[in-house]
Structure formats: C-alpha cells, structure tokens
C-alpha cells in the first residue's frame, strides 16, 4: 500500500510540476498568436533600395510626376508579428529590430475588462498550481502518516481542480479578446493572417497536466481511503473473532470445571449414605441382650 501510494504521489507531483512550468512559460512569453501584417512599402531612399516603392526623382524637373506601376499586394510588405497576454511585437520594416506594444492598449475599450479578468485568472491559476504543488510535495515527504497524507491529498486536489478551471476560463477569454482585437483593433496592427502559437499550446498543455494531476490526486485519495477502511474492517473482524474464541474457551473451561466439581460431589455423598452409622455403647441394655439370647436357646 505504501509503495503504490508513493508512486501515485510521484505521478501527481510530476504532472503538477509540468502544469506549473507550462503555465508560467505561456504567461511570460509572447507567442500565443503569430502571423503576418500587411503594411505599405516605404519610399525608397539612398539607405533603402529594396522592399520599397521607387517613385523616381527627376533632377531636372522636380515638379514632374512619376508613377509607380506596382499594384495589389506588390505595394505592401508582410512583416511577422507575435502576440502574448502582455505584449504584441512585430518586425520593424526600417531595420532588423522589433517593435513591441502593450496588448492591453491594442484591445478595444469594450474588451479591456474581459482582458483584465483573463489576466487575473491566469495569475490565480499559477498561484493555485503553486499551492497544490507545495501540498503534494509535503504529502510526498510525510508519506508515512496516512491521516495527514489524506488531508494533504484532499486539499491539493481541490486547489489543483480550481487552478485548472481558472486556467481554462482565462484561455477562452483571451482567445475571444484577441479575435475581437483582430477585427476592431488599430488598423496598423490588424493581422493579415494568423495562427495560434506555441505559447497557446503550452497554456492548454498546462491545463491538461493540471487536470491529470487533480484526477491522480483524487484517485490516490479515494484508493487510500478504501484501503484504509478495508484494513480497518479486516482488523475489527479479526478482533471480534479473537474475542469470540477467547469467550468460547472461557465458557468451555468454566463448564468443564463445573462438571468436574459436580462429579466429585455426587460420589462422596453416595459413599457417605452407604456407610453404617455406629451405635453408641451407652445406649445398649445388657439385660435385653441376655433375654433375647435365652429366648433363642429355648
């Protein structure tokens, strides 16, 4: 029982650790959604001669208009971007660096409340995961005490389940806010196309590990309670059987003693009754004896 319970505790701690790691990683990274943005090409200059629109410059007649024959998507650049809970970063078309903006500022005013609620839920998710992980570690260390282990398992399962539910709600709310921001966000930020990134996958992997840890912890709690009750029932049954055997032996011994005593009493009484009682000499009359003897002689 102790080895099996320890293995279940190790599995729960491992799943909770992975859930905590995935959740923290997803929370601090900016790859929940990745894609491309379509921006107009800048004007060509001496420093920039490619990926730009060359309108041409007539040195002799500056007032002469020169047209660019680039049409459609040729007039735009497609720069990569990646967005997280906190920031949205996109490529800088003028150099090799990145520009980052707060995603809270990019979200529409109607969605800011839901976005803040999503952030609070993510923070609570991490805090509850940390509490559940600490309780599971305590259970693993103090595995010799079954009663304390059951209490720790119960609280760890409750905190882990709450953490998973809050994480799921936070992920769904962020997804809704991002989709609304794609449609109603600033024009210079709206994505041309986008997909969910690896941070988003890690967030849902954290939810999966979290629920797996909670189910494993509840399973460990239930099995430990069932085994404990079964052992207690077996112990009580063995105690009752032992008491019954002792009582049976005691009454049997008492009955044998009573039978032996009764056997000893009855023979002594029969011997006493069969034995003749002596006649005292003072009570005998010698004259009566002589007369009786004379009568017999006649």
C-alpha positions in Angstrom: 0.0 0.0 0.0 2.8 2.4 0.9 4.7 1.8 -2.3 1.7 2.1 -4.5 0.6 5.3 -2.7 4.1 6.8 -3.1 4.1 6.0 -6.8 0.7 7.8 -7.2 2.1 10.8 -5.3 5.2 10.9 -7.5 2.9 10.9 -10.6 0.8 13.7 -9.2 3.8 15.8 -8.3 5.3 15.3 -11.8 2.1 16.3 -13.6 1.6 19.3 -11.3 5.2 20.4 -12.0 4.8 20.3 -15.7 1.5 22.1 -15.5 3.2 24.9 -13.4 6.1 25.1 -15.8 3.9 25.3 -18.9 1.6 27.9 -17.3 4.5 30.2 -16.2 6.2 29.8 -19.6 3.0 30.7 -21.5 2.2 33.6 -19.2 5.6 35.4 -19.7 6.1 34.7 -23.5 4.5 36.5 -26.5 3.8 33.6 -28.9 0.1 33.0 -28.2 -0.7 34.1 -31.7 1.7 34.5 -34.6 1.1 35.7 -38.2 1.8 38.4 -40.7 0.7 42.0 -41.0 0.3 43.8 -44.3 1.9 47.3 -44.3 2.6 49.7 -47.1 6.1 49.7 -48.5 8.1 52.7 -47.6 9.5 55.1 -50.1 12.9 54.2 -51.5 15.9 56.3 -50.4 19.7 56.1 -50.6 19.7 54.0 -47.5 16.9 51.7 -48.5 16.9 50.4 -52.1 14.9 47.2 -51.8 11.4 46.4 -50.4 10.3 49.9 -51.1 8.4 51.9 -53.7 10.6 53.8 -56.1 8.6 56.9 -57.3 11.7 58.2 -59.1 13.2 61.6 -58.8 13.6 63.9 -61.8 16.5 66.0 -61.0 15.8 68.4 -63.9 12.2 68.9 -63.3 11.1 68.2 -59.7 7.5 69.0 -60.5 7.3 66.2 -62.9 5.1 63.4 -61.6 6.5 59.9 -61.8 4.1 57.0 -61.2 4.7 53.6 -59.7 3.3 50.7 -61.5 3.2 48.4 -58.5 -0.3 47.3 -57.7 -2.1 44.9 -55.5 0.0 43.1 -52.8 3.2 44.3 -54.5 2.6 47.7 -52.8 2.7 46.1 -49.3 5.2 44.4 -47.1 4.3 41.4 -45.0 6.0 41.5 -41.6 5.9 38.9 -38.9 4.3 39.5 -35.6 3.7 37.6 -32.4 1.4 38.4 -29.6 1.1 37.3 -25.9 -1.0 38.3 -23.0 1.1 41.3 -22.2 2.8 42.5 -25.4 2.5 42.3 -29.1 5.7 42.5 -31.1 6.2 43.0 -34.8 9.2 43.4 -37.2 10.5 46.9 -37.8 10.4 47.5 -41.6 13.2 50.0 -41.3 15.8 47.8 -39.6 16.2 44.3 -38.1 14.8 45.1 -34.7 11.3 44.5 -33.3 8.7 46.9 -32.0 6.6 45.9 -29.1 3.4 47.4 -27.9 1.1 46.6 -24.9 -1.6 44.3 -26.0 -3.9 45.9 -23.3 -3.6 49.2 -25.2 -4.3 47.5 -28.5 -7.5 45.8 -27.3 -10.8 47.7 -27.9 -12.3 49.5 -25.0 -15.2 47.1 -24.8 -12.9 44.1 -24.3 -10.4 45.6 -21.8 -12.5 44.4 -18.8 -12.5 40.8 -20.1 -8.8 41.0 -20.9 -8.1 42.1 -17.3 -10.3 39.4 -16.0 -8.3 36.9 -18.1 -5.0 38.3 -16.7 -6.3 37.9 -13.1 -7.5 34.4 -13.8 -4.1 33.4 -15.2 -2.3 34.8 -12.1 -4.7 32.9 -9.8 -4.1 29.8 -11.9 -0.4 30.0 -11.3 -0.8 30.7 -7.6 -3.2 27.8 -7.1 -0.9 25.5 -9.0 2.0 26.5 -6.8 -0.1 25.9 -3.7 -1.2 22.5 -5.0 2.4 21.6 -5.9 3.6 22.5 -2.4 0.9 20.4 -0.7 1.8 17.4 -3.0 5.5 17.8 -2.1 4.5 17.8 1.6 2.5 14.7 1.1 5.4 13.0 -0.6 7.8 13.9 2.2 5.4 12.9 5.0 4.1 9.7 3.3 4.4 7.6 6.5 1.5 9.3 8.2 -1.7 8.1 6.4 -4.1 10.5 8.0 -2.0 13.6 7.3 -1.4 12.3 3.8 -5.2 12.1 3.2 -5.7 15.6 4.3 -2.9 16.9 2.1 -4.3 14.9 -0.8 -7.8 16.4 -0.4 -6.6 20.0 -0.2 -4.1 19.5 -3.1 -6.9 18.0 -5.3 -9.2 20.9 -4.5 -6.6 23.6 -5.3 -5.5 21.8 -8.5 -9.0 21.5 -9.8 -9.7 25.2 -9.1 -6.5 26.1 -10.9 -7.4 24.1 -14.0 -10.9 25.6 -14.2 -9.5 29.2 -13.8 -6.8 28.4 -16.5 -9.5 27.2 -18.9 -11.6 30.2 -18.4 -8.6 32.5 -18.8 -7.6 30.9 -22.1 -11.1 31.1 -23.5 -11.5 34.8 -22.6 -8.1 35.7 -24.1 -9.0 33.9 -27.3 -12.2 35.9 -27.6 -10.4 39.2 -26.8 -7.8 38.5 -29.5 -10.4 37.7 -32.1 -12.3 40.9 -31.4 -9.0 42.9 -31.5 -8.2 41.4 -34.9 -11.4 42.9 -36.2 -11.6 46.1 -34.3 -8.1 46.8 -33.3 -5.8 49.6 -34.7 -5.5 49.5 -38.5 -1.7 49.5 -38.4 -1.8 46.4 -36.2 -4.6 44.2 -37.7 -3.1 40.9 -38.9 -3.4 39.8 -42.5 -3.4 36.1 -41.4 -2.6 34.5 -38.1 -2.5 31.2 -36.2 -2.1 30.1 -32.6 1.5 29.8 -31.5 3.4 27.5 -29.2 2.7 29.6 -26.1 -1.0 29.0 -26.6 -0.3 25.2 -27.0 1.7 25.3 -23.8 -1.2 27.0 -22.0 -3.6 24.2 -22.9 -0.9 21.6 -22.2 -0.7 23.1 -18.7 -4.5 22.7 -18.3 -4.2 19.1 -19.4 -1.4 18.3 -17.0 -3.3 20.2 -14.2 -6.5 18.2 -14.7 -4.4 15.0 -14.9 -2.7 15.8 -11.6 -6.0 16.6 -9.9 -7.5 13.3 -11.1 -4.5 11.4 -10.0 -4.6 13.0 -6.6 -8.3 12.3 -6.2 -7.7 8.7 -7.3 -4.9 8.4 -4.7 -7.1 9.8 -2.0 -10.0 7.5 -2.9 -7.8 4.4 -3.1 -6.1 5.2 0.2 -9.4 5.7 2.0 -10.8 2.5 0.6 -7.7 0.5 1.5 -7.7 2.1 5.0 -11.3 1.2 5.5 -10.8 -2.3 4.2 -7.8 -2.9 6.6 -9.7 -1.4 9.5 -12.7 -3.6 8.7 -10.4 -6.7 8.5 -8.7 -5.7 11.7 -12.0 -5.3 13.6 -13.3 -8.6 12.2 -10.2 -10.4 13.4 -10.5 -8.7 16.8 -14.1 -9.9 17.0 -13.2 -13.4 16.0 -10.4 -13.5 18.6 -12.7 -12.2 21.3 -15.3 -14.8 20.3 -12.7 -17.6 20.5 -11.5 -16.3 23.9 -15.1 -16.2 25.2 -15.8 -19.7 23.9 -12.7 -21.0 25.6 -13.5 -19.3 28.8 -17.1 -20.6 29.0 -15.9 -24.0 27.9 -13.4 -24.1 30.7 -15.9 -22.9 33.2 -18.4 -25.6 32.1 -15.7 -28.3 32.4 -14.8 -27.0 35.9 -18.5 -27.1 37.0 -19.0 -30.6 35.6 -15.8 -31.9 37.3 -17.0 -30.4 40.6 -20.4 -32.0 40.3 -18.8 -35.3 39.6 -16.7 -35.0 42.7 -19.6 -34.1 44.9 -22.1 -36.8 44.0 -19.8 -39.9 44.6 -18.8 -38.6 48.1 -22.4 -38.3 49.0 -23.2 -41.9 47.9 -20.3 -43.3 49.8 -21.5 -41.5 53.0 -25.0 -42.8 52.6 -23.9 -46.4 52.1 -21.7 -46.4 55.2 -23.5 -47.7 58.5 -23.8 -45.4 61.4 -22.3 -46.9 64.6 -24.5 -47.4 67.8 -23.0 -45.9 70.9 -22.2 -48.4 73.8 -24.1 -46.3 76.4 -27.3 -46.9 74.7 -27.1 -50.7 74.8 -29.1 -52.6 77.6 -27.2 -55.9 78.5 -30.3 -57.4 80.2 -32.3 -57.1 77.0 -29.5 -58.8 75.1 -29.4 -61.7 77.7 -33.1 -62.2 77.5 -33.0 -62.3 73.8 -30.2 -64.9 73.9 -32.2 -67.0 76.4 -35.3 -67.0 74.2 -33.2 -68.1 71.3 -31.8 -71.0 73.3 -35.3 -72.2 74.4 
